[in-house]
Amino acid sequence: MPVRKFRSVEEMEDSTWRQPGDPDLWRAIASVWSFAARTFPKRFPPGVYRHRSIEDAQRQRDLWDEANFKALWERRRQNPERLAR
């Protein structure tokens, strides 16, 4: 598939844009979400968490993000052939 560059959004084809309410829009969104879940699955522990402050909540989120990032690199280390594709 060739790579095409555009100087502005106006140069892009209109066929890729979907109108609100179009059933193809929902399929396209589901396809993007599915691709994202397959390529970079994020995992958060189930449940509801209470924090004393926004800073505490952000620290917890940072820990989860770091764990997800480490898991990504571990998966890549275990399956280096996937990067060659």
C-alpha positions, 0 to 999 in steps of 0.5 A: 500500500503506497504512502500518501502525504497531504499538506492539509485536511482538504486534500484528503478524500471525502470517502474516508469521512463518515457522517454522524449516524452512519452505520459505517461510522460505528463499524469503523470506530469498533474496528479502531478500538479492536485494533488498539486493544490487540496492539496495546492492551491496557490492563487495570485492576478491577474494582473501585478505588478511593483516594484521599486526593487527586495526587494520590489517584494520579500516583496510582494511575502512573503505577498502572501505566508503568506496569502496562508499559513494562508488560508491553516491552516484555511481550516484545522481548518474548515475540521479537518476530512480531516486530519484523512484520 
